[in-house]
């Protein structure tokens, strides 16, 4: 193996060593998805032999691109932690890096978005329904390409990519009807968010067609603690374990984890006493302790579509794309023929 030299190796030398053009070397490290696998292998092998390290600063000055994409996400969310890993991986495959901006409560969003002014990013994913349209407008005014991710009400401000919240909740509602549930309540996270409202609309509209009235009960947040705390309130609201509906449709998986644990802490068995559904398809949803029936969001496809929008030329990426998910049936919902031990008669709430 050739010894690595002590001076800085240039891309011209790597090109000569690999037997390719200097442009191919540049694309290998900036846009690897545009380079044939055989050529990438040659370039990377030559770079390793020579000890070549790409100069990201010089490359960004020349191309006016930094190959850095920002993402504004909630700091405390199992859902977003799951997606951030996928975003980072897909960006790496495109030769880009992720710069993360986080907030712990909605009131912090404005200052977090304002901080984008301090950084040169090629684009930004605004990844939360808590990012209101004013914040989206601020980003647009900075001249930074932006895509609202799972923010279904960002229409006419930026491009957006979202799971079909309404359609997904409708699929879950149909599953409950098909499995014999005749009374259902919806446990929402935050009614101020578009995703919550659309999930409730999909659930309640579908259930209404089957003669089932679905009340909305707000937990106040999408996190585990809110779910755990709302469980006792649900028992008070309905008048005890024996009066619970056949099923609870919960607006998100993390919230559903809390609801299930809270019900169990109060002596209510899931699914024997009440069925519970979630929404998101988090990895933990399939764990034996929860095994939730949930709407699985196609995270890989959602992120791919969002990044394609960010990378598109100006004016071509302002689409509003909704991607469907699928129902994963777990052990948190009863099967046909199973009787609710506490509410054998069933009723339309």
C-alpha positions in Angstrom: 0.0 0.0 0.0 1.3 3.5 -0.9 2.3 5.6 2.1 0.1 8.6 2.8 1.9 11.8 2.2 2.1 14.6 4.8 1.0 17.5 2.5 -2.7 18.0 1.7 -3.7 15.8 -1.2 -5.8 17.5 -3.9 -8.8 16.2 -5.9 -6.7 16.4 -9.0 -4.3 13.8 -7.6 -7.1 11.6 -6.5 -8.6 11.8 -10.0 -5.3 10.8 -11.6 -4.8 7.9 -9.1 -8.4 6.6 -9.7 -8.3 7.2 -13.5 -11.5 9.3 -13.5 -12.2 13.0 -14.0 -11.9 15.6 -11.2 -15.7 16.2 -11.5 -16.3 12.5 -10.7 -14.1 12.9 -7.6 -16.1 16.0 -6.5 -19.5 14.3 -7.1 -18.4 11.2 -5.2 -18.1 13.2 -2.0 -20.8 15.8 -2.6 -23.5 13.9 -4.5 -22.6 10.1 -4.4 -26.1 9.1 -5.6 -25.1 10.7 -9.0 -22.0 8.5 -9.4 -21.9 4.9 -10.7 -20.9 2.4 -8.0 -17.8 1.3 -9.8 -16.5 4.8 -10.1 -17.3 5.6 -6.5 -15.3 2.5 -5.4 -12.3 3.6 -7.5 -12.4 7.2 -6.1 -12.8 6.1 -2.5 -10.0 3.5 -2.8 -7.7 6.1 -4.3 -8.6 8.7 -1.6 -7.8 6.1 1.1 -4.4 5.3 -0.5 -3.5 8.9 -0.8 -5.0 10.1 2.5 -7.3 12.5 0.8 -9.9 14.4 2.9 -12.5 16.6 1.0 -12.5 20.2 1.9 -16.1 20.9 2.7 -15.6 24.7 3.2 -13.9 25.1 -0.2 -16.5 23.0 -1.9 -19.4 25.0 -0.4 -17.8 28.3 -1.4 -17.5 27.0 -5.0 -20.9 25.4 -5.3 -22.8 27.9 -3.0 -24.1 24.7 -1.3 -23.1 23.5 2.1 -24.6 20.0 1.8 -26.1 20.6 5.2 -29.9 20.3 5.8 -31.5 21.6 8.9 -34.4 20.0 10.7 -36.6 21.6 13.4 -38.1 18.9 15.6 -39.5 18.5 19.2 -36.8 17.5 21.6 -38.9 15.1 23.6 -40.7 12.8 21.3 -40.2 9.1 20.6 -41.7 9.6 17.2 -39.3 12.3 16.1 -36.3 10.5 17.6 -37.2 7.6 15.4 -37.5 9.8 12.3 -34.4 11.8 12.9 -32.3 8.6 12.6 -33.9 7.9 9.2 -33.4 11.5 8.0 -29.8 11.4 9.0 -29.2 8.1 7.2 -30.9 9.3 4.0 -29.0 12.5 4.0 -25.7 10.6 4.4 -26.6 8.5 1.4 -27.0 11.8 -0.6 -23.6 13.1 0.7 -25.2 15.6 3.1 -25.3 16.2 6.8 -28.1 16.9 9.3 -28.1 20.0 11.5 -30.7 19.6 14.2 -32.7 22.4 15.8 -34.9 21.3 18.7 -37.5 22.8 21.0 -39.2 21.5 24.2 -42.4 23.4 24.0 -44.3 25.2 21.2 -43.6 28.7 22.6 -39.9 28.1 21.7 -40.5 27.5 18.0 -40.2 31.2 17.0 -36.7 31.6 18.6 -35.5 28.3 17.2 -36.6 29.2 13.7 -35.0 32.7 14.1 -31.7 31.0 14.8 -31.7 29.5 11.3 -30.4 33.0 10.2 -27.1 32.2 11.8 -26.4 29.1 9.6 -25.9 28.3 6.0 -28.1 25.4 5.2 -29.3 24.1 1.8 -32.8 23.5 3.1 -34.8 22.8 6.2 -37.4 20.3 7.3 -40.0 21.8 9.6 -41.0 18.6 11.3 -43.8 19.1 13.7 -47.5 20.2 13.7 -46.5 22.6 16.5 -44.6 24.7 14.0 -47.3 27.2 13.0 -47.7 28.9 9.7 -46.1 32.1 11.0 -42.9 30.1 11.6 -43.1 28.5 8.2 -43.5 31.9 6.6 -40.4 33.2 8.5 -38.3 30.4 7.0 -39.6 31.1 3.5 -38.7 34.8 3.9 -35.1 33.8 4.6 -34.8 32.4 1.2 -34.2 28.9 2.6 -36.0 26.1 0.8 -38.3 24.5 3.3 -40.6 21.5 3.4 -43.2 21.1 6.2 -43.0 17.5 7.3 -46.2 16.0 8.8 -47.6 19.5 9.1 -50.9 19.1 7.2 -51.9 22.7 7.3 -48.9 24.4 5.8 -50.6 24.7 2.4 -49.8 27.7 0.2 -46.7 28.5 2.3 -44.2 25.8 1.6 -44.1 22.3 0.1 -45.3 19.7 2.5 -45.2 15.9 3.0 -47.5 14.2 5.4 -48.9 10.8 6.2 -52.6 10.6 5.3 -53.8 11.3 8.9 -57.5 11.2 8.1 -57.3 8.1 5.9 -55.1 6.3 8.4 -57.5 6.9 11.3 -60.4 5.8 9.0 -58.6 2.5 8.4 -58.2 2.0 12.2 -61.9 2.8 12.7 -62.9 0.3 10.1 -60.8 -2.3 11.8 -62.6 -1.7 15.1 -66.0 -2.0 13.5 -65.0 -5.2 11.6 -63.8 -6.7 14.9 -67.2 -6.1 16.6 -66.5 -2.9 18.6 -69.7 -0.8 19.0 -68.6 2.0 21.2 -65.5 4.1 20.7 -63.9 7.2 22.2 -61.0 9.2 20.7 -58.1 10.3 23.0 -56.5 13.2 21.3 -53.0 14.7 22.0 -53.4 18.4 21.2 -56.5 19.7 19.4 -54.5 22.7 18.2 -52.5 20.6 15.9 -53.7 19.7 12.4 -52.6 16.1 12.6 -54.7 15.6 15.7 -57.8 17.2 14.2 -57.5 15.2 11.0 -57.0 11.9 12.8 -60.1 12.6 14.9 -62.1 13.6 11.7 -61.1 10.4 10.0 -62.1 8.3 13.0 -65.3 10.0 13.9 -66.6 10.3 10.3 -66.0 6.6 9.6 -67.6 5.5 12.9 -70.6 7.8 12.3 -71.3 5.9 9.1 -71.7 2.8 11.2 -74.0 4.5 13.7 -71.3 5.0 16.3 -70.8 8.4 18.0 -67.2 9.0 18.9 -66.5 11.6 21.6 -63.2 13.4 21.7 -61.2 13.5 24.9 -58.1 15.7 25.1 -54.9 14.4 26.9 -53.2 17.8 26.3 -50.0 16.4 24.8 -48.8 13.4 22.7 -46.3 12.1 25.3 -46.3 9.1 27.6 -47.0 11.1 30.8 -50.1 12.7 29.3 -51.4 9.3 28.3 -50.7 7.8 31.7 -52.5 10.7 33.5 -55.5 10.7 31.2 -56.2 7.0 32.0 -57.6 7.7 35.5 -59.6 10.7 34.1 -61.2 8.3 31.5 -62.4 6.1 34.3 -64.0 9.1 36.0 -65.4 10.4 32.8 -67.2 7.2 31.9 -68.1 6.2 35.4 -65.7 3.3 36.1 -64.0 0.4 34.4 -67.3 -1.3 33.7 -68.6 1.6 31.7 -65.7 2.2 29.4 -66.3 2.1 25.7 -65.4 -1.1 23.7 -62.3 0.8 22.3 -60.1 3.8 22.7 -58.6 5.3 19.6 -55.4 7.2 20.7 -53.9 9.9 18.5 -50.3 8.6 18.8 -48.3 5.6 19.8 -46.4 7.2 22.6 -49.6 8.6 24.1 -51.1 5.1 23.7 -48.2 3.6 25.7 -49.1 5.8 28.6 -52.9 5.1 28.3 -52.3 1.4 28.4 -50.0 1.6 31.4 -52.3 4.0 33.2 -55.3 1.7 32.6 -53.4 -1.3 33.9 -52.4 0.6 37.0 -56.1 1.2 37.6 -56.9 -2.5 37.2 -58.2 -2.3 33.6 -57.0 -5.0 31.3 -56.1 -4.3 27.6 -57.7 -5.7 25.5 -60.0 -7.8 27.7 -61.7 -4.8 29.2 -61.0 -2.2 26.5 -59.2 -2.3 23.2 -56.7 0.4 22.4 -55.3 1.6 19.0 -52.4 3.9 18.4 -51.0 5.9 15.4 -47.5 6.1 14.1 -46.0 2.6 14.0 -43.1 3.3 16.4 -40.7 0.3 16.9 -41.9 0.0 20.5 -45.5 -0.5 19.4 -44.6 -4.1 18.5 -42.9 -4.8 21.8 -44.6 -7.6 23.8 -45.5 -5.2 26.6 -47.6 -3.1 24.3 -48.2 -4.9 21.0 -50.4 -2.1 19.8 -52.8 -2.1 16.8 -51.5 1.0 15.1 -51.4 2.9 11.8 -47.8 2.5 10.6 -46.4 5.5 8.9 -44.1 4.7 5.9 -41.2 6.8 7.4 -38.6 5.9 4.8 -40.9 6.9 1.9 -42.1 10.1 3.7 -38.5 11.3 4.3 -37.4 10.3 0.8 -40.2 12.4 -0.7 -39.5 15.3 1.6 -35.7 15.4 0.7 -36.6 15.2 -3.0 -38.7 18.2 -2.6 -35.9 20.1 -0.9 -33.5 19.2 -3.6 -35.7 20.2 -6.5 -35.1 23.5 -8.4 -36.8 26.6 -7.1 -40.5 26.6 -7.8 -40.7 22.9 -8.6 -40.8 21.6 -5.1 -43.9 23.3 -3.6 -46.1 20.3 -3.8 -48.4 19.0 -1.0 -48.0 15.2 -0.9 -50.0 12.8 1.3 -48.6 9.3 1.7 -50.8 6.4 3.0 -49.9 4.1 5.8 -51.2 0.7 6.8 -52.7 -0.9 9.9 -50.6 -3.2 11.9 -52.9 -5.4 14.0 -51.5 -6.2 17.4 -52.7 -7.7 20.6 -54.2 -4.4 22.0 -57.5 -4.9 20.1 -59.9 -7.8 20.5 -60.6 -10.3 17.7 -64.0 -11.0 16.3 -66.1 -13.0 18.8 -64.3 -11.8 21.8 -66.7 -10.2 24.4 -65.9 -7.1 26.4 -65.9 -8.5 29.9 -67.0 -5.3 31.5 -69.4 -4.0 28.8 -70.9 -7.1 27.2 -73.9 -5.2 25.9 -72.0 -2.5 24.1 -73.6 0.8 23.2 -73.2 3.8 20.9 -71.7 6.6 23.0 
